[in-house]
Amino acid sequence: MRIRYLLPLVGLLALTACKDEKKAETPPPPPPPAGTAPANPAPPATTTNPAPANKP
């Protein structure tokens, strides 16, 4: 009589385990293409040296 109750439960557990394994085998989605980078890169750094002062 125990088998009558346990067998369906074991079968359901086996089916859920198989579904979990199939989900784990699917590869992750591909990364976004490189074209999604910002179109305007940062401007080049300017020099911090000021222009020489004129003597009066």
N, CA, C and O atoms as CSV, one atom per row, in Angstrom:
chain,resi,resn,atom,element,x,y,z
A,1,MET,N,N,0.817,-1.193,0.000
A,1,MET,CA,C,0.000,0.000,0.000
A,1,MET,C,C,0.867,1.267,0.000
A,1,MET,O,O,0.466,2.294,-0.548
A,2,ARG,N,N,2.038,1.193,0.606
A,2,ARG,CA,C,2.922,2.357,0.597
A,2,ARG,C,C,3.399,2.667,-0.820
A,2,ARG,O,O,3.533,3.831,-1.196
A,3,ILE,N,N,3.650,1.639,-1.586
A,3,ILE,CA,C,4.131,1.839,-2.956
A,3,ILE,C,C,3.079,2.597,-3.770
A,3,ILE,O,O,3.410,3.411,-4.632
A,4,ARG,N,N,1.829,2.319,-3.484
A,4,ARG,CA,C,0.749,2.964,-4.219
A,4,ARG,C,C,0.785,4.486,-4.038
A,4,ARG,O,O,0.411,5.224,-4.949
A,5,TYR,N,N,1.229,4.952,-2.881
A,5,TYR,CA,C,1.317,6.389,-2.620
A,5,TYR,C,C,2.682,6.964,-2.972
A,5,TYR,O,O,2.783,8.109,-3.413
A,6,LEU,N,N,3.714,6.184,-2.779
A,6,LEU,CA,C,5.059,6.699,-2.988
A,6,LEU,C,C,5.467,6.729,-4.455
A,6,LEU,O,O,6.205,7.624,-4.866
A,7,LEU,N,N,5.009,5.786,-5.240
A,7,LEU,CA,C,5.428,5.718,-6.634
A,7,LEU,C,C,5.052,6.988,-7.418
A,7,LEU,O,O,5.911,7.524,-8.118
A,8,PRO,N,N,3.834,7.483,-7.336
A,8,PRO,CA,C,3.534,8.730,-8.064
A,8,PRO,C,C,4.364,9.911,-7.562
A,8,PRO,O,O,4.766,10.764,-8.354
A,9,LEU,N,N,4.622,9.968,-6.269
A,9,LEU,CA,C,5.429,11.064,-5.738
A,9,LEU,C,C,6.849,11.004,-6.258
A,9,LEU,O,O,7.427,12.033,-6.610
A,10,VAL,N,N,7.420,9.807,-6.311
A,10,VAL,CA,C,8.774,9.650,-6.833
A,10,VAL,C,C,8.806,10.012,-8.322
A,10,VAL,O,O,9.764,10.623,-8.794
A,11,GLY,N,N,7.781,9.642,-9.039
A,11,GLY,CA,C,7.714,9.984,-10.455
A,11,GLY,C,C,7.642,11.488,-10.678
A,11,GLY,O,O,8.291,12.016,-11.581
A,12,LEU,N,N,6.854,12.180,-9.860
A,12,LEU,CA,C,6.759,13.629,-9.987
A,12,LEU,C,C,8.087,14.295,-9.634
A,12,LEU,O,O,8.495,15.259,-10.281
A,13,LEU,N,N,8.749,13.782,-8.620
A,13,LEU,CA,C,10.056,14.341,-8.267
A,13,LEU,C,C,11.053,14.156,-9.402
A,13,LEU,O,O,11.831,15.061,-9.704
A,14,ALA,N,N,11.031,12.978,-10.032
A,14,ALA,CA,C,11.947,12.720,-11.151
A,14,ALA,C,C,11.656,13.659,-12.319
A,14,ALA,O,O,12.581,14.164,-12.955
A,15,LEU,N,N,10.375,13.895,-12.602
A,15,LEU,CA,C,10.034,14.789,-13.710
A,15,LEU,C,C,10.472,16.222,-13.426
A,15,LEU,O,O,10.978,16.899,-14.321
A,16,THR,N,N,10.288,16.684,-12.221
A,16,THR,CA,C,10.702,18.051,-11.909
A,16,THR,C,C,12.218,18.172,-11.952
A,16,THR,O,O,12.740,19.216,-12.342
A,17,ALA,N,N,12.930,17.130,-11.560
A,17,ALA,CA,C,14.391,17.170,-11.626
A,17,ALA,C,C,14.850,17.234,-13.079
A,17,ALA,O,O,15.812,17.938,-13.387
A,18,CYS,N,N,14.186,16.519,-13.972
A,18,CYS,CA,C,14.556,16.553,-15.388
A,18,CYS,C,C,14.308,17.942,-15.979
A,18,CYS,O,O,15.107,18.423,-16.783
A,19,LYS,N,N,13.222,18.579,-15.593
A,19,LYS,CA,C,12.929,19.915,-16.108
A,19,LYS,C,C,13.979,20.909,-15.641
A,19,LYS,O,O,14.381,21.784,-16.408
A,20,ASP,N,N,14.431,20.793,-14.399
A,20,ASP,CA,C,15.460,21.686,-13.890
A,20,ASP,C,C,16.772,21.496,-14.638
A,20,ASP,O,O,17.474,22.471,-14.909
A,21,GLU,N,N,17.112,20.262,-14.974
A,21,GLU,CA,C,18.356,20.009,-15.704
A,21,GLU,C,C,18.290,20.607,-17.098
A,21,GLU,O,O,19.287,21.136,-17.589
A,22,LYS,N,N,17.137,20.533,-17.743
A,22,LYS,CA,C,17.005,21.098,-19.083
A,22,LYS,C,C,17.152,22.614,-19.047
A,22,LYS,O,O,17.743,23.200,-19.954
A,23,LYS,N,N,16.625,23.248,-18.016
A,23,LYS,CA,C,16.766,24.693,-17.898
A,23,LYS,C,C,18.222,25.074,-17.684
A,23,LYS,O,O,18.673,26.095,-18.204
A,24,ALA,N,N,18.960,24.277,-16.934
A,24,ALA,CA,C,20.360,24.580,-16.655
A,24,ALA,C,C,21.217,24.410,-17.907
A,24,ALA,O,O,22.248,25.069,-18.038
A,25,GLU,N,N,20.808,23.538,-18.830
A,25,GLU,CA,C,21.609,23.281,-20.022
A,25,GLU,C,C,21.473,24.382,-21.064
A,25,GLU,O,O,22.335,24.500,-21.935
A,26,THR,N,N,20.424,25.188,-21.005
A,26,THR,CA,C,20.248,26.225,-22.019
A,26,THR,C,C,21.330,27.283,-21.844
A,26,THR,O,O,21.598,27.707,-20.720
A,27,PRO,N,N,21.952,27.714,-22.929
A,27,PRO,CA,C,23.023,28.710,-22.821
A,27,PRO,C,C,22.460,30.080,-22.450
A,27,PRO,O,O,21.302,30.373,-22.747
A,28,PRO,N,N,23.255,30.905,-21.815
A,28,PRO,CA,C,22.788,32.253,-21.471
A,28,PRO,C,C,22.615,33.083,-22.740
A,28,PRO,O,O,23.222,32.772,-23.764
A,29,PRO,N,N,21.805,34.122,-22.689
A,29,PRO,CA,C,21.612,34.944,-23.886
A,29,PRO,C,C,22.919,35.615,-24.289
A,29,PRO,O,O,23.742,35.925,-23.428
A,30,PRO,N,N,23.123,35.845,-25.589
A,30,PRO,CA,C,24.382,36.454,-26.037
A,30,PRO,C,C,24.502,37.885,-25.530
A,30,PRO,O,O,23.489,38.552,-25.320
A,31,PRO,N,N,25.722,38.362,-25.330
A,31,PRO,CA,C,25.896,39.742,-24.858
A,31,PRO,C,C,25.458,40.725,-25.936
A,31,PRO,O,O,25.442,40.373,-27.116
A,32,PRO,N,N,25.106,41.943,-25.559
A,32,PRO,CA,C,24.671,42.915,-26.570
A,32,PRO,C,C,25.809,43.243,-27.528
A,32,PRO,O,O,26.976,43.181,-27.140
A,33,PRO,N,N,25.492,43.589,-28.771
A,33,PRO,CA,C,26.552,43.892,-29.746
A,33,PRO,C,C,27.330,45.142,-29.344
A,33,PRO,O,O,26.856,45.959,-28.555
A,34,ALA,N,N,28.526,45.274,-29.898
A,34,ALA,CA,C,29.394,46.405,-29.560
A,34,ALA,C,C,28.843,47.720,-30.096
A,34,ALA,O,O,29.291,48.785,-29.671
A,35,GLY,N,N,27.902,47.676,-30.999
A,35,GLY,CA,C,27.339,48.886,-31.577
A,35,GLY,C,C,26.521,49.699,-30.587
A,35,GLY,O,O,26.134,50.828,-30.892
A,36,THR,N,N,26.250,49.153,-29.415
A,36,THR,CA,C,25.453,49.888,-28.440
A,36,THR,C,C,26.307,50.801,-27.573
A,36,THR,O,O,25.790,51.414,-26.639
A,37,ALA,N,N,27.603,50.909,-27.858
A,37,ALA,CA,C,28.471,51.803,-27.101
A,37,ALA,C,C,28.067,53.246,-27.390
A,37,ALA,O,O,27.478,53.516,-28.437
A,38,PRO,N,N,28.367,54.167,-26.496
A,38,PRO,CA,C,27.984,55.563,-26.745
A,38,PRO,C,C,28.621,56.090,-28.031
A,38,PRO,O,O,29.780,55.797,-28.323
A,39,ALA,N,N,27.865,56.860,-28.785
A,39,ALA,CA,C,28.344,57.359,-30.070
A,39,ALA,C,C,29.395,58.445,-29.895
A,39,ALA,O,O,30.309,58.551,-30.713
A,40,ASN,N,N,29.286,59.248,-28.853
A,40,ASN,CA,C,30.233,60.343,-28.634
A,40,ASN,C,C,31.178,59.977,-27.495
A,40,ASN,O,O,30.793,60.047,-26.328
A,41,PRO,N,N,32.399,59.593,-27.817
A,41,PRO,CA,C,33.338,59.294,-26.734
A,41,PRO,C,C,33.736,60.575,-26.009
A,41,PRO,O,O,33.457,61.672,-26.493
A,42,ALA,N,N,34.371,60.449,-24.880
A,42,ALA,CA,C,34.777,61.618,-24.097
A,42,ALA,C,C,35.782,62.441,-24.907
A,42,ALA,O,O,36.633,61.871,-25.590
A,43,PRO,N,N,35.695,63.768,-24.842
A,43,PRO,CA,C,36.643,64.604,-25.598
A,43,PRO,C,C,38.046,64.440,-25.029
A,43,PRO,O,O,38.196,64.092,-23.857
A,44,PRO,N,N,39.082,64.684,-25.839
A,44,PRO,CA,C,40.452,64.522,-25.335
A,44,PRO,C,C,40.735,65.528,-24.231
A,44,PRO,O,O,40.172,66.622,-24.211
A,45,ALA,N,N,41.596,65.152,-23.331
A,45,ALA,CA,C,41.920,66.020,-22.201
A,45,ALA,C,C,42.672,67.249,-22.696
A,45,ALA,O,O,43.546,67.142,-23.557
A,46,THR,N,N,42.337,68.401,-22.159
A,46,THR,CA,C,43.020,69.641,-22.543
A,46,THR,C,C,44.217,69.850,-21.634
A,46,THR,O,O,44.240,69.359,-20.505
A,47,THR,N,N,45.191,70.561,-22.114
A,47,THR,CA,C,46.374,70.821,-21.301
A,47,THR,C,C,46.039,71.850,-20.242
A,47,THR,O,O,45.199,72.723,-20.461
A,48,THR,N,N,46.691,71.753,-19.097
A,48,THR,CA,C,46.402,72.673,-17.994
A,48,THR,C,C,47.396,73.830,-17.959
A,48,THR,O,O,47.305,74.684,-17.077
A,49,ASN,N,N,48.342,73.880,-18.897
A,49,ASN,CA,C,49.319,74.976,-18.908
A,49,ASN,C,C,48.668,76.220,-19.511
A,49,ASN,O,O,48.233,76.185,-20.662
A,50,PRO,N,N,48.591,77.322,-18.755
A,50,PRO,CA,C,48.002,78.545,-19.329
A,50,PRO,C,C,48.998,79.209,-20.276
A,50,PRO,O,O,50.194,78.918,-20.242
A,51,ALA,N,N,48.498,80.084,-21.102
A,51,ALA,CA,C,49.364,80.813,-22.037
A,51,ALA,C,C,50.287,81.740,-21.240
A,51,ALA,O,O,49.875,82.278,-20.212
A,52,PRO,N,N,51.510,81.931,-21.692
A,52,PRO,CA,C,52.419,82.809,-20.942
A,52,PRO,C,C,51.905,84.256,-20.937
A,52,PRO,O,O,51.369,84.744,-21.932
A,53,ALA,N,N,52.077,84.907,-19.824
A,53,ALA,CA,C,51.597,86.286,-19.684
A,53,ALA,C,C,52.547,87.231,-20.401
A,53,ALA,O,O,53.762,87.028,-20.389
A,54,ASN,N,N,51.989,88.268,-21.028
A,54,ASN,CA,C,52.806,89.270,-21.709
A,54,ASN,C,C,53.357,90.260,-20.678
A,54,ASN,O,O,52.643,90.686,-19.771
A,55,LYS,N,N,54.630,90.617,-20.829
A,55,LYS,CA,C,55.221,91.603,-19.910
A,55,LYS,C,C,54.850,93.006,-20.382
A,55,LYS,O,O,54.861,93.257,-21.587
A,56,PRO,N,N,54.523,93.926,-19.481
A,56,PRO,CA,C,54.176,95.289,-19.899
A,56,PRO,C,C,55.386,96.088,-20.332
A,56,PRO,O,O,55.253,97.252,-20.711
